[in-house]
Amino acid sequence: MSGQYPRAWGAPHPAIDPETFGRAPRTALGDAIALYAKEDKDRKAREEQEARQQRAEKKQAASHQEALAAAAGERFRQRDLLLPKIRIAHAAARKDPDSGPLADLMALPDYLRTPLLQRLKLLQKKQEAAEAAGKSSRPASRYIRSKLALLLRRIALTNSRFLTHKYQLLAVRERLDELLHLPLLNKRGIQTLATLTASAFSGEFDRQYTQPGIKQTPMQALAIYQRLGHMALSLHITPPNWEALRPDKGRRKEIDLEKLPGALSRLMCAEWWTHQLWRLRCRWREEQLRAAGQVSRQTSPYLSRDALNAFREQRRRLRDFLKSHELVNEDGFTIDLYDVYYASASSPKHRRFEMMTTMKGLELIAEARGDIPTFITVTCPSRFHATTEDGHPNARWDGSTVRDSSDYLVNRFFSAVRKKLKRNNLYWYGIRVAEPHHDGTVHWHMMIFAHPEERETI
């Protein structure tokens, strides 16, 4: 440029850039100051955003508190409106003794409430007809105050036999609330409850087995099994292999530890708990119906209609399953599973034949030995019978279950008889059949054979 212009000041100046004109040249210090300024601006924006959010939350909380206060005020107003009605209802209940049992009746489950309501409605129609005819007969009121009130007390007594303190404590501690309403559950509900119960037992096993300082030995596993076993007994369920592994001080044999792994596995298995809880549910429900007078010669002998329908449905499903399957051997021979099942000892008809064949064999042995037969029927005392022959509740019944009656005959009666005969050197043999009374209480039929000189003593 100096070659074109004799003077440097005569050279043209560069064009002005509007983007950079009047600005200081960019330096490292300027970049740092700009960065700090941007960060400060962002911080102020965040603080302002947080302040706006806090104000919104306070406003929302205030509105929520106002809504809660309004709802509480509405509840108080509703309470003030209901209190006079409740006082009037209580006064009417004191004057009407039928209201208490009726309220308890309506609180029962459907399978208990329905048959009792049907009976009550029938008596109410008779009472209305009697009142229309000018008669003083009050069968419905008499039924409510006497028999219905008694049946409700019997149902509560039966529930108390199952809802023991240990049972409720375990259900609450492990959060198994459905155990408290076990008779109301269906099959799916039982499966869900069984899964939760197995998980609770598995968790208890892990807690016991992983405690600090615990030696993981077979005896320690046995101690944990016995703890889990007592938990299962609290639920009215006998643990697997309990007789072989129970902690008896005076055991004659050593504990068979080979049965321990399988027993522990079952206690933590949901499928095992499904079967056990379903059996307990059916037994509890049947005892409720038995206490309500629904198992008798007048209503449904031997078992309730609910249990009878469940049994028939189970047999129908079994029959459908057997008819839908076949057995095929290696030679290609095919036979229906239905024919195989009913040709085996599983057939009820064949079981009867087997019993009569056994009885005939004992009779032939007795003839060869010169022994004479005696037929004996053994029944339980009156306190085990829930219902009388005419269908009325038994006043002497103490809440004993069907299992209690069977345990009485086995552990009290037969055990004492066997010991007495052994002390007196009296011997007999025979066959025993357990059958239910019309109310489900167990009784025995015994055909025994003994020496003619010992028959009367036995």
Secondary structure per residue as TSV (DSSP state, phi and psi in degrees):
chain	resnum	aa	ss	phi	psi
A	1	M	-	360.0	-35.8
A	2	S	T	-65.4	-23.9
A	3	G	T	-74.1	-25.9
A	4	Q	T	-86.2	-36.0
A	5	Y	-	-114.4	128.1
A	6	P	S	-65.1	-25.6
A	7	R	S	-123.1	141.9
A	8	A	G	-67.7	-30.4
A	9	W	G	-73.7	-13.9
A	10	G	G	-83.3	-7.8
A	11	A	S	-73.1	146.5
A	12	P	-	-68.5	143.6
A	13	H	-	-80.5	152.3
A	14	P	-	-65.7	154.8
A	15	A	-	-67.1	151.3
A	16	I	-	-83.6	126.2
A	17	D	-	-92.5	114.7
A	18	P	T	-63.2	-20.0
A	19	E	T	-76.9	-29.8
A	20	T	T	-117.6	-2.4
A	21	F	T	-69.1	132.2
A	22	G	T	81.9	1.0
A	23	R	-	-101.1	147.1
A	24	A	-	-70.6	151.2
A	25	P	-	-63.0	148.0
A	26	R	-	-72.9	128.1
A	27	T	-	-128.8	168.6
A	28	A	H	-63.9	-37.3
A	29	L	H	-65.6	-40.0
A	30	G	H	-63.6	-40.0
A	31	D	H	-62.6	-39.9
A	32	A	H	-65.7	-42.7
A	33	I	H	-63.6	-39.9
A	34	A	H	-64.2	-38.4
A	35	L	H	-64.7	-43.4
A	36	Y	H	-63.1	-39.0
A	37	A	H	-64.9	-40.7
A	38	K	H	-64.2	-42.5
A	39	E	H	-63.3	-39.5
A	40	D	H	-65.3	-37.8
A	41	K	H	-66.3	-42.7
A	42	D	H	-64.1	-38.8
A	43	R	H	-63.6	-43.8
A	44	K	H	-63.7	-36.5
A	45	A	H	-65.7	-40.6
A	46	R	H	-65.4	-43.7
A	47	E	H	-61.0	-40.1
A	48	E	H	-66.2	-38.8
A	49	Q	H	-65.2	-42.6
A	50	E	H	-64.8	-38.8
A	51	A	H	-63.8	-42.9
A	52	R	H	-62.4	-40.8
A	53	Q	H	-65.3	-41.1
A	54	Q	H	-64.1	-40.4
A	55	R	H	-63.6	-38.5
A	56	A	H	-66.8	-40.1
A	57	E	H	-65.9	-41.2
A	58	K	H	-62.6	-39.6
A	59	K	H	-66.0	-41.0
A	60	Q	H	-66.6	-41.3
A	61	A	H	-62.9	-40.4
A	62	A	H	-63.7	-40.9
A	63	S	H	-67.6	-36.4
A	64	H	H	-65.7	-42.5
A	65	Q	H	-63.7	-38.0
A	66	E	H	-64.3	-38.8
A	67	A	H	-66.0	-41.4
A	68	L	H	-63.7	-41.8
A	69	A	H	-63.8	-38.9
A	70	A	H	-66.3	-41.0
A	71	A	H	-64.7	-40.9
A	72	A	H	-63.3	-41.5
A	73	G	H	-62.2	-37.7
A	74	E	H	-66.4	-38.8
A	75	R	H	-64.5	-40.6
A	76	F	H	-62.9	-39.3
A	77	R	H	-65.7	-41.8
A	78	Q	H	-64.1	-37.1
A	79	R	H	-64.4	-42.4
A	80	D	H	-63.2	-30.4
A	81	L	H	-76.6	-33.1
A	82	L	H	-83.1	-27.5
A	83	L	H	-57.6	-46.1
A	84	P	H	-61.6	-38.0
A	85	K	H	-65.8	-37.9
A	86	I	H	-66.2	-40.7
A	87	R	H	-61.7	-41.3
A	88	I	H	-64.8	-41.0
A	89	A	H	-65.1	-40.0
A	90	H	H	-65.1	-40.8
A	91	A	H	-63.7	-39.8
A	92	A	H	-67.8	-34.6
A	93	A	H	-66.8	-36.1
A	94	R	H	-66.1	-32.0
A	95	K	H	-81.3	-27.7
A	96	D	-	-109.7	100.5
A	97	P	T	-69.6	-9.7
A	98	D	T	-80.6	-17.0
A	99	S	H	-69.8	-35.5
A	100	G	H	-63.2	-55.4
A	101	P	H	-60.1	-34.8
A	102	L	H	-66.1	-39.8
A	103	A	H	-64.4	-41.5
A	104	D	H	-65.6	-34.7
A	105	L	H	-64.6	-43.2
A	106	M	H	-69.4	-18.7
A	107	A	T	-84.2	-7.5
A	108	L	S	-74.3	157.9
A	109	P	-	-61.8	162.4
A	110	D	H	-62.3	-39.5
A	111	Y	H	-69.6	-19.4
A	112	L	H	-94.7	-36.8
A	113	R	H	-72.1	-39.2
A	114	T	H	-60.5	-52.1
A	115	P	H	-64.6	-34.8
A	116	L	H	-69.7	-37.6
A	117	L	H	-67.3	-38.0
A	118	Q	H	-61.0	-43.3
A	119	R	H	-64.4	-40.9
A	120	L	H	-66.6	-40.6
A	121	K	H	-65.0	-37.4
A	122	L	H	-62.8	-43.2
A	123	L	H	-69.9	-32.7
A	124	Q	H	-65.9	-37.2
A	125	K	H	-64.1	-40.8
A	126	K	H	-64.5	-38.0
A	127	Q	H	-68.2	-40.1
A	128	E	H	-63.9	-39.6
A	129	A	H	-65.4	-38.1
A	130	A	H	-67.2	-40.3
A	131	E	H	-66.0	-37.9
A	132	A	H	-66.0	-31.0
A	133	A	T	-85.8	-0.3
A	134	G	T	79.8	18.2
A	135	K	-	-90.6	159.2
A	136	S	-	-94.9	6.1
A	137	S	-	-70.4	131.6
A	138	R	-	-129.9	70.3
A	139	P	H	-65.9	-35.3
A	140	A	H	-67.8	-45.7
A	141	S	H	-64.4	-39.6
A	142	R	H	-65.3	-37.7
A	143	Y	I	-65.9	-42.0
A	144	I	I	-65.7	-44.7
A	145	R	I	-77.6	-24.6
A	146	S	I	-109.2	-71.1
A	147	K	I	-72.2	-44.6
A	148	L	I	-63.9	-43.2
A	149	A	H	-61.5	-38.6
A	150	L	H	-66.2	-43.0
A	151	L	H	-63.4	-38.1
A	152	L	H	-65.1	-38.8
A	153	R	H	-66.2	-37.7
A	154	R	H	-66.0	-39.6
A	155	I	H	-64.1	-42.7
A	156	A	H	-63.0	-37.3
A	157	L	H	-65.0	-40.9
A	158	T	H	-64.2	-43.1
A	159	N	H	-62.1	-36.2
A	160	S	H	-67.0	-26.1
A	161	R	H	-68.3	-30.3
A	162	F	H	-95.0	-40.3
A	163	L	S	-84.9	66.2
A	164	T	-	-74.2	170.6
A	165	H	H	-62.9	-43.8
A	166	K	H	-64.8	-38.4
A	167	Y	H	-61.6	-49.2
A	168	Q	H	-67.4	-37.9
A	169	L	H	-62.8	-43.7
A	170	L	H	-66.5	-41.1
A	171	A	H	-63.1	-40.8
A	172	V	H	-73.9	-41.1
A	173	R	H	-64.9	-40.8
A	174	E	T	-91.8	4.8
A	175	R	T	59.1	40.4
A	176	L	-	-103.9	67.0
A	177	D	G	-63.9	-27.7
A	178	E	G	-66.9	-17.9
A	179	L	G	-63.3	-27.7
A	180	L	G	-73.9	-16.5
A	181	H	G	-124.1	38.8
A	182	L	G	-59.7	-41.7
A	183	P	G	-64.0	-17.3
A	184	L	G	-86.3	-10.8
A	185	L	-	-81.5	147.2
A	186	N	-	-94.7	-171.5
A	187	K	H	-62.8	-42.5
A	188	R	H	-66.4	-40.5
A	189	G	H	-63.5	-37.3
A	190	I	H	-65.2	-39.4
A	191	Q	H	-64.4	-41.7
A	192	T	H	-64.0	-45.0
A	193	L	H	-63.9	-37.0
A	194	A	H	-64.3	-39.1
A	195	T	H	-62.7	-43.3
A	196	L	H	-67.3	-38.2
A	197	T	H	-66.6	-44.2
A	198	A	H	-61.6	-38.1
A	199	S	H	-65.3	-38.6
A	200	A	H	-64.5	-42.6
A	201	F	H	-68.2	-37.5
A	202	S	H	-64.9	-41.0
A	203	G	H	-64.1	-39.4
A	204	E	H	-64.7	-38.6
A	205	F	H	-62.7	-43.9
A	206	D	H	-64.2	-40.4
A	207	R	H	-64.0	-40.8
A	208	Q	H	-73.2	-35.1
A	209	Y	H	-83.5	-19.5
A	210	T	T	-110.0	17.8
A	211	Q	S	-68.6	147.0
A	212	P	T	-63.2	136.1
A	213	G	T	84.5	-0.8
A	214	I	-	-85.1	127.0
A	215	K	-	-85.2	127.5
A	216	Q	-	-83.0	81.3
A	217	T	-	-119.2	163.3
A	218	P	H	-58.3	-36.8
A	219	M	H	-68.6	-34.7
A	220	Q	H	-67.5	-39.1
A	221	A	H	-63.4	-36.7
A	222	L	H	-64.5	-40.9
A	223	A	H	-63.6	-39.0
A	224	I	H	-67.1	-40.0
A	225	Y	H	-60.6	-42.0
A	226	Q	H	-65.8	-34.6
A	227	R	H	-65.7	-46.2
A	228	L	H	-63.6	-34.7
A	229	G	H	-63.5	-40.8
A	230	H	H	-66.7	-32.9
A	231	M	H	-64.0	-42.8
A	232	A	H	-65.6	-38.2
A	233	L	H	-63.9	-30.4
A	234	S	H	-63.6	-24.2
A	235	L	T	-95.2	15.4
A	236	H	T	63.4	32.0
A	237	I	-	-125.0	126.8
A	238	T	-	-79.2	124.6
A	239	P	-	-65.1	155.7
A	240	P	T	-66.2	138.1
A	241	N	T	57.6	32.5
A	242	W	H	-67.4	-39.0
A	243	E	H	-65.1	-32.7
A	244	A	H	-82.7	-22.0
A	245	L	H	-119.4	4.5
A	246	R	S	-69.6	151.7
A	247	P	-	-84.1	73.5
A	248	D	-	-90.0	134.1
A	249	K	T	-74.2	-36.4
A	250	G	T	-99.6	41.5
A	251	R	-	-69.1	138.8
A	252	R	S	-86.2	-24.7
A	253	K	S	-118.7	156.0
A	254	E	-	-71.3	151.8
A	255	I	-	-69.7	131.4
A	256	D	-	-84.0	97.0
A	257	L	G	-71.1	-13.5
A	258	E	G	-66.6	-22.6
A	259	K	G	-84.9	-7.2
A	260	L	H	-67.8	-46.7
A	261	P	H	-59.2	-43.1
A	262	G	H	-65.4	-37.7
A	263	A	H	-65.9	-42.8
A	264	L	H	-65.2	-39.2
A	265	S	H	-63.1	-39.9
A	266	R	H	-67.0	-38.7
A	267	L	H	-64.9	-19.9
A	268	M	T	-111.2	18.0
A	269	C	-	-105.1	126.2
A	270	A	H	-67.1	-35.5
A	271	E	H	-66.0	-40.5
A	272	W	H	-63.3	-41.9
A	273	W	H	-68.1	-30.1
A	274	T	H	-61.6	-46.5
A	275	H	H	-64.3	-43.1
A	276	Q	H	-68.2	-44.5
A	277	L	H	-69.1	-33.5
A	278	W	H	-66.5	-41.1
A	279	R	H	-64.2	-41.8
A	280	L	H	-65.1	-39.7
A	281	R	H	-62.1	-45.6
A	282	C	H	-65.5	-40.1
A	283	R	H	-67.1	-43.4
A	284	W	H	-62.9	-44.7
A	285	R	H	-64.9	-39.9
A	286	E	H	-66.5	-36.9
A	287	E	H	-67.8	-33.9
A	288	Q	H	-63.3	-45.9
A	289	L	H	-66.1	-34.8
A	290	R	H	-66.0	-40.8
A	291	A	H	-67.4	-29.8
A	292	A	T	-81.6	5.3
A	293	G	T	79.2	18.9
A	294	Q	-	-94.5	7.0
A	295	V	S	-126.2	97.1
A	296	S	S	-164.1	173.6
A	297	R	S	-65.4	-27.5
A	298	Q	S	-84.4	-24.8
A	299	T	S	-109.3	-70.1
A	300	S	-	-148.1	102.6
A	301	P	S	-70.0	146.5
A	302	Y	S	76.6	-42.1
A	303	L	S	-155.9	164.2
A	304	S	-	-75.7	162.7
A	305	R	H	-63.6	-34.3
A	306	D	H	-60.9	-46.8
A	307	A	H	-69.6	-35.7
A	308	L	H	-65.2	-42.9
A	309	N	H	-64.6	-39.8
A	310	A	H	-64.8	-39.0
A	311	F	H	-65.9	-43.2
A	312	R	H	-65.0	-38.4
A	313	E	H	-66.2	-38.6
A	314	Q	H	-63.9	-43.3
A	315	R	H	-64.8	-36.6
A	316	R	H	-64.6	-43.9
A	317	R	H	-64.0	-39.1
A	318	L	H	-63.5	-42.5
A	319	R	H	-64.8	-41.7
A	320	D	H	-64.2	-38.2
A	321	F	H	-65.4	-44.2
A	322	L	H	-65.2	-38.2
A	323	K	H	-72.2	-20.8
A	324	S	T	-93.1	5.1
A	325	H	-	-129.2	153.1
A	326	E	E	-131.8	157.1
A	327	L	E	-109.5	132.2
A	328	V	E	-126.8	126.8
A	329	N	-	-90.7	-177.2
A	330	E	T	-70.0	-18.2
A	331	D	T	-90.7	2.0
A	332	G	-	87.7	4.6
A	333	F	-	-73.3	132.9
A	334	T	E	-118.6	137.5
A	335	I	E	-143.0	144.7
A	336	D	E	-68.4	138.6
A	337	L	H	-64.4	-29.1
A	338	Y	H	-61.5	-44.9
A	339	D	H	-67.4	-37.0
A	340	V	H	-66.8	-42.0
A	341	Y	H	-63.3	-48.3
A	342	Y	H	-81.4	-3.2
A	343	A	H	-92.8	-6.9
A	344	S	S	-97.4	-173.8
A	345	A	T	-71.2	-6.8
A	346	S	T	-73.2	-17.4
A	347	S	S	-69.9	129.8
A	348	P	H	-58.7	-35.3
A	349	K	H	-65.0	-41.3
A	350	H	H	-69.5	-32.1
A	351	R	H	-65.5	-38.2
A	352	R	H	-64.9	-42.5
A	353	F	H	-60.4	-41.2
A	354	E	H	-63.7	-41.0
A	355	M	H	-64.0	-44.7
A	356	M	H	-67.3	-34.6
A	357	T	H	-65.4	-41.8
A	358	T	H	-61.7	-41.7
A	359	M	H	-63.4	-40.3
A	360	K	H	-65.3	-39.4
A	361	G	H	-63.6	-41.3
A	362	L	H	-64.7	-35.7
A	363	E	H	-65.1	-41.6
A	364	L	H	-65.5	-38.9
A	365	I	H	-64.0	-41.3
A	366	A	H	-64.5	-39.4
A	367	E	H	-63.7	-39.2
A	368	A	H	-68.7	-32.6
A	369	R	H	-88.0	-13.9
A	370	G	T	83.0	18.3
A	371	D	-	-85.1	157.7
A	372	I	E	-115.3	147.9
A	373	P	E	-89.3	157.6
A	374	T	E	-145.4	130.1
A	375	F	E	-100.7	126.8
A	376	I	E	-128.5	138.1
A	377	T	E	-114.6	125.0
A	378	V	E	-116.7	127.9
A	379	T	-	-127.6	168.8
A	380	C	-	-87.2	161.6
A	381	P	-	-62.3	169.6
A	382	S	G	-63.1	-28.4
A	383	R	G	-67.3	-14.3
A	384	F	G	-88.7	-13.8
A	385	H	-	-92.7	120.3
A	386	A	S	-78.6	-29.0
A	387	T	B	-136.0	144.0
A	388	T	-	-81.5	175.8
A	389	E	T	-62.6	-32.7
A	390	D	T	-87.6	7.4
A	391	G	S	91.5	1.7
A	392	H	-	-86.9	151.6
A	393	P	B	-62.0	136.3
A	394	N	-	-78.4	122.0
A	395	A	T	-68.4	-22.0
A	396	R	T	-90.3	-3.8
A	397	W	-	-66.5	131.9
A	398	D	-	-107.5	17.2
A	399	G	S	90.6	8.9
A	400	S	-	-65.3	141.5
A	401	T	-	-92.9	175.0
A	402	V	H	-62.3	-39.8
A	403	R	H	-65.2	-35.3
A	404	D	H	-61.7	-40.0
A	405	S	H	-66.0	-39.4
A	406	S	H	-66.9	-41.9
A	407	D	H	-64.1	-34.5
A	408	Y	I	-63.6	-45.4
A	409	L	I	-66.4	-35.3
A	410	V	I	-81.6	-51.9
A	411	N	I	-87.9	-23.4
A	412	R	I	-104.5	-59.5
A	413	F	I	-70.1	-61.2
A	414	F	I	-67.1	-35.5
A	415	S	H	-63.8	-42.5
A	416	A	H	-67.5	-40.2
A	417	V	H	-64.2	-43.1
A	418	R	H	-63.1	-41.3
A	419	K	H	-67.3	-40.1
A	420	K	H	-64.0	-43.9
A	421	L	H	-64.8	-37.1
A	422	K	H	-67.5	-38.6
A	423	R	H	-64.9	-33.1
A	424	N	T	-93.3	6.1
A	425	N	T	57.2	43.4
A	426	L	-	-108.6	134.2
A	427	Y	-	-128.6	143.7
A	428	W	-	-153.4	167.8
A	429	Y	E	-149.6	163.2
A	430	G	E	165.8	-155.2
A	431	I	E	-137.6	146.7
A	432	R	E	-127.7	139.7
A	433	V	E	-127.8	129.7
A	434	A	E	-97.0	131.0
A	435	E	E	-135.5	156.1
A	436	P	E	-91.7	149.1
A	437	H	-	-73.0	-179.6
A	438	H	T	-63.5	-26.0
A	439	D	T	-98.1	10.1
A	440	G	S	93.2	-11.2
A	441	T	-	-65.8	137.2
A	442	V	E	-78.2	139.6
A	443	H	E	-139.3	162.0
A	444	W	E	-114.0	144.9
A	445	H	E	-114.5	125.5
A	446	M	E	-125.6	128.2
A	447	M	E	-109.4	108.1
A	448	I	E	-115.3	152.0
A	449	F	E	-121.8	135.2
A	450	A	E	-148.9	166.5
A	451	H	-	-66.0	141.1
A	452	P	T	-54.9	-34.9
A	453	E	T	-75.4	-19.8
A	454	E	T	-103.2	-3.7
A	455	R	T	-62.2	-50.0
A	456	E	T	-64.6	-38.0
A	457	T	T	-65.9	-42.1
A	458	I	-	-63.9	360.0
